[in-house]
């Protein structure tokens, strides 16, 4: 069984994986399973009131879990896949626990082959929060992934700059990260 199949098997059994992305190591769980999502909060010692973003493998999966209008779609087509998390209205298929009761969901399409293969084979979104304790150092290496998990996929040293978080309903940057200047310029030009 290859590492991607092992990761999918863990996800199918409500387990936790640590996986490489184009920014940091992520903590992945089935984004449709409340049991798995609760494990993510517990592993990170994260406040349940704080939303957790998800990763999808393509635009079709993104559209299946969120409500996207044309201007949002234009932004998404320009910056994803890439080191950007878009905050958009969630569809009812998304468990409320992920949105922190806001009705909004942060979504990434990571520009990383391993992450995309896992999500494609799993055929559903996975959580996309960093693989560290809440408030801890952003994990660039496997050794910095301090959370309990069932499987860790070693992707070596990663860039380490978190994704830029953009609320597409207000067209504002919530957290500056990778590509923030280009994103800011794009948002001002629209």
N, C-alpha and C positions, 0 to 999 in steps of 0.2 A: 504494500500500500504506500503510495507516495505521500509527501507531506501535505499536499492540497487535500487529498482524500481523507487523511487523518484529521485535518482541521475541520472539514465538512462533517465528519462523523462526530466530533466533539460538539459542534454547533447543533447538530440534530438531536443531541441528548442533553440540551440545555447547559452545556459546559462553556467554559471561558477559554478563549485563545488570545495569545499576544502575537500580533502580526505587524510586519513592517509596512510603512506607507511612504509617500514622497516627502513627509515632514518628520514624524516621530513614530515610535511604536504605539500601536493602538491596542485597546482591550476590546475584543470582539465577542459578541453573544448574539443569539437570535433576536432580532429587533421586534419580532411578533410574539415573543414568549415573555409574559410577565415574570415567570419564575427565573428565567435567565437574566432578565434586566435587573431584578432585585439582587442577583448574585453580583452583578457589575457594581451596583451602588455599595454593597457590603464590602466587596474586594477593595474598592477605592476609599472606603470610609467617607463616602460622599453624601451630602445632605439630599434627601429625597425630593426636596423642593426645587433642586437645581436640575434643569433639563439635561439630557444626554443626546448628542448628535448621532446620526447614523451614516453609514457608507452604503452606496449603491454602485452597481457596475456600469450603468448606462442611463441615458435620458428616459428610456421607456420605464425603467424601474423607478426613477425619480418621479415621473409623472403619475405613476400608480399610487404613490404614497403622499403626494402633495398637490396643492392647487396652484398652478402656474399660469400667469397671464403673459401676454406677448412681451412686454418690457422685461419681465423676469426671465423669460426664455432667451431673450437676446443676450442678457448678462451671462446666463448659464452656458450658452453656446460659446461665448468668448473665453470664459475662465475655467470651465470644467471639461475634461478632467484636469485637476491641478490642486495647488495648496490653498484652496478656498472652501469655506463652509458657508452655504447659503441658508438663511433662516427664512422659511416660507410657511404659509398655512398648511397644516397637516390634514390629511384625509382621516376619516374615522377608523381606517384600518390600523392606524398607528396607536399603540397603547398609550393612554393618558399619562402613565408614569414617565414616559420618555419626554413628554412636552412640559412636565412640571406644572400641568394645569393651564398652560398658556394657549393651547391650541396651535402652537407654532412648533416647527421641527427644524433643527439644523441638519443639513444634508451635504455630504461630500461625495465626489467621485475621485478617489485617489489616483494619481498618475503613477501607479506602481503595479507591475505585472503580477506579483504574488497576491496582493490585496484584491485586485480585480479578478484573478482566477478563483480565489476562494469564494467571493460573492457570486460570481457567475455559476460556479458548480453548486453552491448552496441554493441558488435561485431565489434569494430573498435578501433584504437589507440586514446588515449586522451593525452593532453599536460601533461608534467611532470616537470613543473618548481615549485620552492618553493612558498608557499602561503604567500609571504611577498612583501613589496615594494622593488624595485631593490636596492641592497646595504644594506638592512635592516637585522636585526637579523634573523637567520634561525629559523623557527617556529617549536618548539617541542611540544607546547600545543595549544589547540584551541584559547586561549586568545592571543597568539602571531601571529595569522593569521590576518594580518592587511589589507588584500586586500578586495575590494568589491566582493561579490559573491551572488549566488542565493540559495545555500545550503551548510551547513558545516556538515560534518560527524565527530562526536567526537570519536576519537580513543584513548583518554587519553594522557598520556605523552609518547612521542616517543624518540628513541635513540638520535637524534639531530646531528649526524655526517653526513654531506652530502655524497652522493655517490662519489666514485672515478670515474673520467672521463678518459676514455682511447680511444685514436685515434687508431683504429685498422689498418688503412692504413699505419701508420708510426710506430705502436707498441710502442707508447709513452704515458705516463701519462700526461694528460693536467691539471688535478686538483686532488691533493691528498685528499683522504677522507677515508671512511670505507674500510677495507681490503687492503689498499694500499701496505703494505709490501709483502703480499702474491701475489698480482698482479705483483709487480715489480720482485719478484723472478721467477714467471712463465714466464714473458716476456723475462727475461735474459736467461732462460733455453732453449728457442726455437731457 
